[in-house]
Amino acid sequence: MKYNQITRRHFLQGIGGSLMALPILPSLLSREALAQSLQSPTKFLVLMNGSHGGTGENSDWYPSPVLNNLSSPLLTQTEIFSLGGENSTNHIVHHAFLRNLLSSHPGHEAGDVDRGQQRLSYILGSFLNPHLDKINFFRGIDGGMSYYGHSGGISWGNIWDRDENPLLRWPKMTDFLANSPNFYKNKNVISVPSVELSPFNLASVDKIYAALFDKYSATASPTELAKKERTKLLIDRVHEDYNRLLKGSFGLSRQISSEDKLKLEQHVALLDDVQNKYLNFINSCSDVLNPKVRLNFRTDTTAQSVLNAEKAWDISTDLLVSAFQCGATQLATLSGGIGGNYPGSYHQEVAHNGGNRDKEVVHNTNFRWMAQHMLGNVVKKLSERNAADGQSLMDHSLVVWTHECGYKTHQLNSLGLVTVGSLGGYFKTGLYIDYRDHNNFGFMRNPEDYRRPGIPIQRLWANIMQGMGIQRAEFERGGRPGYGDTTKNSYTKPSTAQKFHYAFPKRIINSLSDKMPIIT
């Protein structure tokens, strides 16, 4: 099969080849290398974005047992700030174990999509139940500290990356880590410090594959490409090395442990499964998957496009997890899209119509699709593959899924936010945490408004940095705590000068690099 730069076969060839790299086998490491690996476990960070539009203040997103019931016996109350200060209030947060918050909702407008199984919510369906003990589900993480309208940076940590003041232009968290002298101890073994992956732009996935695994070069001559022609199936190309390592009579075959032999056998079985998956994909996909075309699932109304989106994510997460396991990178951002179909202007007719229940169901159905095929897919595969110390890659990882909005479009408090993983034990997991200060009326614009300020997302970002081994002195700027710009503490909408709420109190601002309550 010849390398063809313009067809989807190139994409599949590249992704399949990535899995040829063998996993790290501890029994074949030197004592020094093994000791270093176990003392300083590798950590992985995956940042995922949602799409524009709010989640709604209902059980589509939040667990119904505690949605509007702060007095529920399922909730524990913890004071994180006592009386006094600018607001003269004591800040009490509410939290519970996720496994205690499961419930069934077969009467939802979308039908009994979870087939009678309990779930956290309609969006966070039963497909996430196997991972509940690794999940943290937040309410009251506020998106930034001033109005910004649209910002993909709410997922990456670089909300104001175009500010005129260079001190306020923050890089993505993954880029910051990639350039930190204290994160990658040896960049010589890393193929790409930080991966930006979007399976809906298959051409970009091709380029990432080439950079990660150095199989193809964008500038290679036809002669060089001819030398790299692939003539064997995936399993055939790795089988010789596999046999020599696992079944030989001398050398490494006598050193390998029974645990690592099992790991190799599982890896080859995975190759066989992946190969069949890709071959079937090649034979069944329509031309909508041409890698030079950016797919738009909001205007393509065919059921096949959604199916292809699921397959594209499946392939892309195979690439990502293989890159993690084989040491090609430790950092990734995943940019997704909407997996459903909508024939009109999704942005104006759906995302900007949060008060219309019919449109809200359409929107949250798309969020459910992302929860299953983006978040759930990554988490499942990270949980199935092992790191050098025998723990799963998920045990060493943090996956963060952040929505651009809260309950309503352009409304920034209580963002839709879920994390999965403990970063090697840095975070406690399996928790629902409501960080809103119900004694602070700063967000209210009328007496009936139920919104309350919580904790700015800059504090969570600062905790992620510290969980990745970065000290405060490296990421803080100008003597200000937190990661990301914390100078714009006004929440005023520029076009109308409408003030959304009072500024966060100093006790909140001064604690933006402190450990997160409840989860650390």
LOKOL-97782 format. One line per 10 residues: their letters; for each residue x, y, z of C-alpha. Coordinates in steps of 0.05 Angstrom, whole numbers, plus 5000, padded with zeros to 4 digits. Layout:
! residues N
a = X/Y/Z; ...;
END
This chain:
! residues 520
mkynqitrrh = 5000/5000/5000; 5034/5064/4978; 5036/5128/5018; 4983/5176/4991; 4982/5245/5020; 4912/5264/5000; 4869/5205/5019; 4839/5180/5084; 4881/5117/5075; 4942/5159/5093;
flqgiggslm = 4909/5179/5158; 4894/5107/5175; 4962/5083/5154; 4994/5133/5200; 4950/5121/5261; 4957/5046/5254; 5032/5050/5251; 5036/5088/5316; 5015/5026/5354; 5076/4988/5330;
alpilpslls = 5117/5020/5386; 5123/4970/5443; 5101/4990/5513; 5152/5004/5567; 5172/4938/5600; 5199/4949/5671; 5234/4881/5674; 5280/4902/5617; 5300/4968/5649; 5365/4975/5687;
realaqslqs = 5359/4981/5762; 5377/5054/5759; 5327/5069/5705; 5273/5029/5740; 5286/5064/5806; 5283/5132/5773; 5218/5114/5738; 5185/5091/5802; 5209/5151/5843; 5187/5202/5792;
ptkflvlmng = 5126/5173/5757; 5109/5203/5690; 5046/5246/5691; 5000/5262/5633; 4953/5320/5621; 4895/5321/5571; 4855/5385/5564; 4789/5379/5526; 4741/5434/5505; 4666/5431/5498;
shggtgensd = 4627/5476/5451; 4594/5543/5457; 4530/5547/5497; 4506/5533/5568; 4487/5467/5600; 4423/5492/5634; 4408/5494/5707; 4374/5426/5708; 4386/5352/5715; 4410/5346/5643;
wypspvlnnl = 4478/5366/5673; 4474/5364/5749; 4455/5304/5791; 4382/5310/5808; 4387/5288/5882; 4425/5351/5899; 4407/5398/5842; 4365/5446/5884; 4371/5413/5952; 4429/5439/5993;
ssplltqtei = 4398/5408/6055; 4403/5338/6025; 4432/5287/6074; 4477/5264/6017; 4516/5330/6022; 4571/5345/6071; 4584/5419/6088; 4654/5446/6098; 4672/5518/6115; 4731/5544/6074;
fslggenstn = 4728/5617/6096; 4701/5640/6163; 4660/5702/6178; 4692/5769/6164; 4726/5804/6107; 4695/5845/6052; 4631/5805/6048; 4625/5788/6122; 4602/5718/6104; 4626/5649/6119;
hivhhaflrn = 4639/5610/6054; 4612/5539/6061; 4619/5488/6005; 4577/5426/5995; 4604/5359/5972; 4585/5286/5965; 4610/5220/5937; 4589/5211/5865; 4567/5140/5874; 4513/5165/5922;
llsshpghea = 4484/5213/5870; 4464/5164/5816; 4391/5164/5795; 4347/5141/5738; 4308/5186/5690; 4274/5144/5637; 4223/5199/5625; 4272/5248/5593; 4252/5280/5527; 4307/5241/5491;
gdvdrgqqrl = 4279/5176/5517; 4309/5123/5562; 4377/5128/5530; 4411/5094/5589; 4364/5035/5585; 4342/5038/5657; 4413/5043/5686; 4427/5096/5738; 4471/5154/5719; 4498/5220/5745;
syilgsflnp = 4457/5260/5695; 4431/5258/5624; 4496/5287/5596; 4541/5246/5642; 4507/5181/5626; 4515/5110/5651; 4575/5100/5603; 4617/5137/5655; 4595/5094/5714; 4656/5048/5710;
hldkinffrg = 4700/5109/5723; 4661/5145/5777; 4715/5135/5830; 4764/5172/5784; 4718/5231/5768; 4710/5298/5802; 4646/5336/5783; 4647/5411/5798; 4595/5464/5810; 4617/5535/5826;
idggmsyygh = 4682/5538/5786; 4675/5606/5754; 4703/5618/5684; 4753/5673/5689; 4744/5738/5728; 4718/5785/5675; 4671/5782/5615; 4702/5754/5551; 4644/5730/5508; 4676/5672/5470;
sggiswgniw = 4742/5642/5491; 4771/5574/5476; 4823/5594/5528; 4775/5575/5583; 4795/5503/5568; 4869/5516/5560; 4886/5570/5611; 4900/5626/5562; 4835/5667/5563; 4869/5734/5549;
drdenpllrw = 4924/5709/5503; 4916/5770/5458; 4922/5823/5511; 4966/5883/5493; 5004/5875/5558; 5053/5817/5549; 5050/5801/5623; 4977/5785/5615; 4984/5741/5553; 4987/5672/5584;
pkmtdflans = 5005/5609/5544; 4964/5546/5543; 4978/5504/5604; 5005/5449/5560; 5052/5498/5525; 5075/5525/5592; 5091/5455/5616; 5124/5436/5551; 5172/5495/5557; 5184/5488/5632;
pnfyknknvi = 5254/5463/5651; 5221/5427/5710; 5171/5384/5671; 5207/5345/5617; 5271/5324/5649; 5298/5296/5584; 5268/5326/5521; 5311/5282/5477; 5264/5223/5488; 5201/5264/5472;
svpsvelspf = 5176/5268/5400; 5127/5325/5409; 5126/5364/5475; 5052/5382/5468; 5001/5352/5420; 4941/5390/5393; 4893/5338/5366; 4828/5348/5329; 4800/5285/5296; 4752/5328/5255;
nlasvdkiya = 4812/5355/5217; 4844/5291/5194; 4900/5327/5158; 4924/5355/5225; 4923/5285/5255; 4968/5262/5198; 5018/5316/5214; 5017/5299/5288; 5028/5226/5272; 5088/5243/5229;
alfdkysata = 5118/5286/5283; 5104/5236/5339; 5130/5174/5306; 5174/5201/5250; 5146/5153/5198; 5136/5205/5144; 5164/5273/5129; 5123/5328/5098; 5184/5349/5057; 5208/5280/5038;
sptelakker = 5225/5268/4966; 5188/5215/4925; 5249/5172/4929; 5250/5175/5005; 5177/5161/5008; 5185/5101/4963; 5235/5073/5013; 5182/5078/5067; 5129/5043/5027; 5086/4998/5070;
tkllidrvhe = 5077/4929/5042; 5058/4888/5103; 5000/4890/5150; 5009/4921/5218; 5013/4856/5257; 5064/4826/5208; 5112/4884/5215; 5117/4877/5291; 5112/4802/5296; 5186/4787/5284;
dynrllkgsf = 5209/4831/5341; 5153/4805/5384; 5174/4733/5373; 5247/4748/5385; 5233/4785/5450; 5180/4738/5478; 5201/4670/5452; 5276/4673/5439; 5326/4630/5476; 5377/4684/5493;
glsrqissed = 5384/4757/5512; 5323/4797/5530; 5276/4738/5524; 5308/4707/5586; 5305/4773/5625; 5232/4791/5613; 5184/4779/5671; 5119/4740/5666; 5081/4805/5678; 5116/4838/5619;
klkleqhval = 5105/4777/5576; 5031/4783/5589; 5034/4857/5573; 5067/4841/5506; 5015/4789/5489; 4960/4838/5505; 4994/4891/5463; 4998/4845/5402; 4925/4825/5412; 4908/4900/5412;
lddvqnkyln = 4947/4909/5347; 4907/4854/5315; 4841/4885/5338; 4862/4955/5316; 4884/4930/5249; 4816/4898/5236; 4782/4961/5259; 4821/5005/5211; 4812/4958/5152; 4737/4957/5164;
finscsdvln = 4737/5033/5170; 4774/5041/5104; 4724/4996/5069; 4661/5026/5098; 4672/5101/5103; 4645/5151/5054; 4687/5206/5022; 4664/5254/5077; 4727/5231/5114; 4775/5260/5063;
pkvrlnfrtd = 4831/5286/5107; 4834/5352/5070; 4762/5369/5090; 4744/5395/5159; 4680/5359/5178; 4620/5399/5200; 4573/5353/5237; 4524/5409/5251; 4503/5417/5179; 4513/5346/5153;
ttaqsvlnae = 4446/5313/5169; 4464/5242/5150; 4468/5190/5204; 4532/5165/5173; 4568/5229/5191; 4555/5218/5265; 4580/5146/5259; 4642/5171/5224; 4653/5222/5279; 4652/5166/5331;
kawdistdll = 4702/5127/5290; 4747/5188/5280; 4749/5199/5355; 4762/5125/5366; 4822/5127/5319; 4849/5192/5348; 4846/5167/5419; 4883/5104/5398; 4938/5150/5373; 4939/5192/5436;
vsafqcgatq = 4941/5134/5485; 4994/5098/5445; 5036/5162/5444; 5030/5167/5520; 5048/5094/5533; 5107/5095/5486; 5137/5159/5513; 5125/5203/5452; 5091/5258/5493; 5057/5273/5559;
latlsggigg = 5013/5332/5541; 4953/5339/5495; 4895/5386/5479; 4835/5355/5445; 4789/5401/5406; 4723/5369/5393; 4659/5389/5360; 4586/5372/5361; 4567/5302/5343; 4494/5313/5330;
nypgsyhqev = 4458/5341/5268; 4425/5408/5262; 4403/5436/5195; 4404/5511/5213; 4449/5560/5249; 4469/5521/5311; 4504/5580/5343; 4444/5628/5339; 4385/5580/5340; 4409/5530/5392;
ahnggnrdke = 4468/5555/5433; 4437/5624/5442; 4369/5597/5461; 4382/5566/5529; 4313/5585/5554; 4279/5544/5499; 4272/5474/5526; 4269/5441/5457; 4334/5474/5437; 4364/5459/5505;
vvhntnfrwm = 4351/5385/5494; 4385/5389/5426; 4445/5423/5457; 4452/5377/5516; 4444/5316/5472; 4506/5340/5436; 4541/5349/5503; 4522/5278/5519; 4553/5255/5453; 4618/5291/5473;
aqhmlgnvvk = 4616/5261/5543; 4612/5191/5513; 4655/5194/5451; 4706/5246/5471; 4714/5243/5547; 4691/5172/5557; 4733/5145/5500; 4797/5176/5525; 4786/5155/5597; 4768/5083/5578;
klsernaadg = 4831/5074/5537; 4877/5107/5588; 4847/5060/5640; 4862/4998/5597; 4935/5013/5584; 4991/5008/5635; 5048/5055/5653; 5118/5030/5671; 5101/5018/5744; 5042/4972/5726;
qslmdhslvv = 4989/5023/5744; 4942/5046/5689; 4959/5108/5649; 4895/5137/5678; 4925/5132/5748; 4980/5179/5725; 4936/5226/5685; 4887/5283/5691; 4835/5293/5637; 4799/5360/5642;
wthecgykth = 4734/5374/5603; 4714/5447/5606; 4654/5481/5575; 4659/5553/5551; 4596/5574/5590; 4557/5559/5653; 4483/5549/5655; 4470/5598/5598; 4508/5624/5538; 4558/5679/5555;
qlnslglvtv = 4544/5668/5629; 4610/5649/5662; 4597/5626/5733; 4591/5551/5749; 4622/5527/5685; 4608/5457/5661; 4671/5423/5687; 4692/5351/5698; 4760/5322/5713; 4781/5250/5711;
gslggyfktg = 4843/5223/5745; 4884/5238/5806; 4952/5258/5775; 4987/5203/5812; 4949/5216/5877; 4953/5292/5878; 4877/5299/5874; 4825/5261/5914; 4772/5235/5866; 4702/5206/5862;
lyidyrdhnn = 4671/5271/5888; 4617/5322/5872; 4638/5390/5898; 4594/5453/5899; 4641/5511/5912; 4588/5566/5909; 4586/5614/5967; 4511/5616/5981; 4519/5673/6031; 4550/5719/5979;
fgfmrnpedy = 4500/5755/5936; 4551/5784/5888; 4525/5751/5824; 4452/5769/5837; 4418/5819/5791; 4349/5811/5823; 4323/5780/5888; 4301/5716/5852; 4370/5703/5821; 4398/5639/5851;
rrpgipiqrl = 4469/5647/5826; 4527/5655/5875; 4602/5665/5865; 4647/5605/5874; 4722/5597/5861; 4756/5625/5798; 4783/5574/5750; 4852/5604/5758; 4857/5567/5824; 4843/5500/5793;
wanimqgmgi = 4894/5515/5739; 4946/5532/5792; 4931/5466/5826; 4940/5429/5760; 5008/5462/5752; 5029/5441/5822; 5002/5371/5811; 5048/5367/5750; 5107/5385/5793; 5112/5460/5778;
qraeferggr = 5126/5506/5837; 5088/5570/5849; 5149/5613/5837; 5152/5589/5766; 5080/5602/5744; 5059/5662/5785; 5069/5732/5756; 5076/5800/5786; 5067/5774/5857; 4996/5751/5839;
pgygdttkns = 4973/5681/5858; 4940/5635/5808; 4953/5612/5737; 4927/5657/5683; 4908/5731/5683; 4877/5752/5750; 4879/5828/5739; 4811/5837/5706; 4767/5827/5767; 4706/5865/5743;
ytkpstaqkf = 4658/5821/5704; 4633/5882/5665; 4609/5870/5593; 4647/5920/5550; 4594/5932/5498; 4540/5952/5548; 4581/5969/5610; 4533/5922/5646; 4563/5900/5712; 4550/5826/5723;
hyafpkriin = 4571/5823/5796; 4617/5851/5848; 4690/5834/5844; 4715/5772/5879; 4736/5787/5951; 4810/5792/5968; 4807/5727/6008; 4789/5691/5943; 4842/5727/5902; 4897/5716/5953;
slsdkmpiit = 4883/5641/5955; 4887/5627/5880; 4951/5585/5886; 4928/5549/5949; 4906/5477/5947; 4835/5466/5925; 4788/5452/5983; 4760/5381/5989; 4800/5350/5931; 4871/5362/5956;
END
